[in-house]
């Protein structure tokens, strides 16, 4: 079992990486890597639900503070934290129900489905709140699609790296 200190360190790492480096990357003027959501995707299943929702909100709030975005990141991360159990059930089925998910051992397609659901939900919610109008639906969809593709690829690469490290231990 990984200690709370290690989880806190990982959360801080991803937040700092997002604030210092990733928030300054804009590919094709429509895609931004939002890897700060990784802790929400990867925190243990056994974490207290209320604490998990608070962590999701708090992570987004920190990003909002540094981006000056008035709560769109907090709302988006809280939303995916809230939907995470549903997405885990959809992606991993019985393994989630029995709380036996060993993330590094699950199939590529299960991890892809889970990451895709989390990323797409986050991005649609984030960009809709950011635009605050469905009049900009084309811009919302463009940003969502480009950023989602970028983030899903990056997250799957990170999953692959984590799985290789887990196997070598």
For each residue, the residues with C-beta under 8 A, 3 or more apart:
1:
2: 6 7 44
3: 6 7
4: 7 8
5: 8 9
6: 2 3 9 10
7: 2 3 4 10 11 39 43 44
8: 4 5 11 12
9: 5 6 12 13
10: 6 7 13 14 39 42
11: 7 8 14 15 39 55 59
12: 8 9 15 16
13: 9 10 16 17
14: 10 11 17 18 35 36 38 39
15: 11 12 18 19 36 59 62 63
16: 12 13 19 20
17: 13 14 20 21 22 35 36
18: 14 15 21 22 23 34 35 36 63
19: 15 16 22 23 62 63 66
20: 16 17 23
21: 17 18 24 25
22: 17 18 19 25 32 33 34 35 36
23: 18 19 20 32 63 66 67
24: 21
25: 21 22 32 33
26: 29 30 31 32
27: 30 31 32 146 150
28: 31 146
29: 26
30: 26 27 142 143 146 147
31: 26 27 28 143 146 147 149 150
32: 22 23 25 26 27 147 150
33: 22 25 147 150 151 154
34: 18 22 37 119 122 123 126 147 151
35: 14 17 18 22 38 151 154 155 158
36: 14 15 17 18 22 39 59 63 77
37: 34 40 41 59 77 80 118 119 122 151
38: 14 35 41 42 155 158
39: 7 10 11 14 36 42 43 55 59
40: 37 43 55 56 59 77 80 81 84 118
41: 37 38 84 114 115 118 155
42: 10 38 39 103
43: 7 39 40 47 52 55
44: 2 7 47
45: 88 96 99 101
46: 99
47: 43 44 51 52 55
48: 51 52
49: 52 53 85
50: 53 54
51: 47 48 54 55
52: 43 47 48 49 55 56 81 84
53: 49 50 56 57 78 81 82
54: 50 51 57 58
55: 11 39 40 43 47 51 52 58 59 81
56: 40 52 53 59 60 77 78 80 81 82
57: 53 54 60 61 74 77 78 81
58: 54 55 61 62 74
59: 11 15 36 37 39 40 55 56 62 63 77
60: 56 57 63 64 73 74 75 76 77 78
61: 57 58 64 65 71 73 74
62: 15 19 58 59 65 66
63: 15 18 19 23 36 59 60 66 67 69 73 74 77
64: 60 61 67 68 69 70 71 72 73 74
65: 61 62 68
66: 19 23 62 63
67: 23 63 64 73
68: 64 65
69: 63 64 72 73 130
70: 64
71: 61 64 74 75 129
72: 64 69 75 76 126 129 130
73: 60 61 63 64 67 69 76 77 126
74: 57 58 60 61 63 64 71 77 78
75: 60 71 72 78 79 125 129
76: 60 72 73 79 80 122 125 126 129
77: 36 37 40 56 57 59 60 63 73 74 80 81 122
78: 53 56 57 60 74 75 81 82
79: 75 76 82 83 121 122 125
80: 37 40 56 76 77 83 84 118 121 122 125
81: 40 52 53 55 56 57 77 78 84
82: 53 56 78 79
83: 79 80 86 87 117 118 121
84: 40 41 52 80 81 87 88 118
85: 49 88 89 96
86: 83 89 90
87: 83 84 90 91 114 117 118 121
88: 45 84 85 91 92 96 101 114
89: 85 86 92 93 96 97
90: 86 87 93 113 114 117
91: 87 88 96 110 111 113 114 117
92: 88 89 95 96 101 106 110 114
93: 89 90 96 97
94: 97 98
95: 92 98 100 101 106
96: 45 85 88 89 91 92 93 99 101
97: 89 93 94
98: 94 95
99: 45 46 96
100: 95
101: 45 88 92 95 96 106
102: 105 106
103: 42 106 111 159 162 163
104: 162 163 166 167
105: 102 163
106: 92 95 101 102 103 110 111
107: 110 111
108: 111 112 156
109: 112 113
110: 91 92 106 107 113 114
111: 91 103 106 107 108 114 115 156 159
112: 108 109 115 116 152 156
113: 90 91 109 110 116 117
114: 41 87 88 90 91 92 110 111 117 118
115: 41 111 112 118 119 152 155 156 159
116: 112 113 119 120 148 152
117: 83 87 90 91 113 114 120 121
118: 37 40 41 80 83 84 87 114 115 121 122
119: 34 37 115 116 122 123 148 151 152 155
120: 116 117 123 124 144 148
121: 79 80 83 87 117 118 124 125
122: 34 37 76 77 79 80 118 119 125 126
123: 34 119 120 126 127 143 144 147 148 151
124: 120 121 127 128 140 144
125: 75 76 79 80 121 122 128 129
126: 34 72 73 76 122 123 129 130
127: 123 124 130 131 139 140 143 144 147
128: 124 125 131 132 134 140
129: 71 72 75 76 125 126 132
130: 69 72 126 127
131: 127 128 134 136 139 140
132: 128 129
133: 136
134: 128 131 137 140
135:
136: 131 133 139 140
137: 134 140 141
138: 141 142
139: 127 131 136 142 143
140: 124 127 128 131 134 136 137 143 144
141: 137 138 144 145
142: 30 138 139 145 146
143: 30 31 123 127 139 140 146 147
144: 120 123 124 127 140 141 147 148
145: 141 142 148 149
146: 27 28 30 31 142 143 149 150
147: 30 31 32 33 34 123 127 143 144 150 151
148: 116 119 120 123 144 145 151 152
149: 31 145 146 152 153
150: 27 31 32 33 146 147 153 154
151: 33 34 35 37 119 123 147 148 154 155
152: 112 115 116 119 148 149 155 156
153: 149 150 156 157
154: 33 35 150 151 157 158
155: 35 38 41 115 119 151 152 158 159
156: 108 111 112 115 152 153 159 160
157: 153 154 160 161
158: 35 38 154 155 161 162
159: 103 111 115 155 156 162 163
160: 156 157 163 164
161: 157 158 164 165
162: 103 104 158 159 165 166
163: 103 104 105 159 160 166 167
164: 160 161 167 168
165: 161 162 168 169
166: 104 162 163 169
167: 104 163 164
168: 164 165
169: 165 166
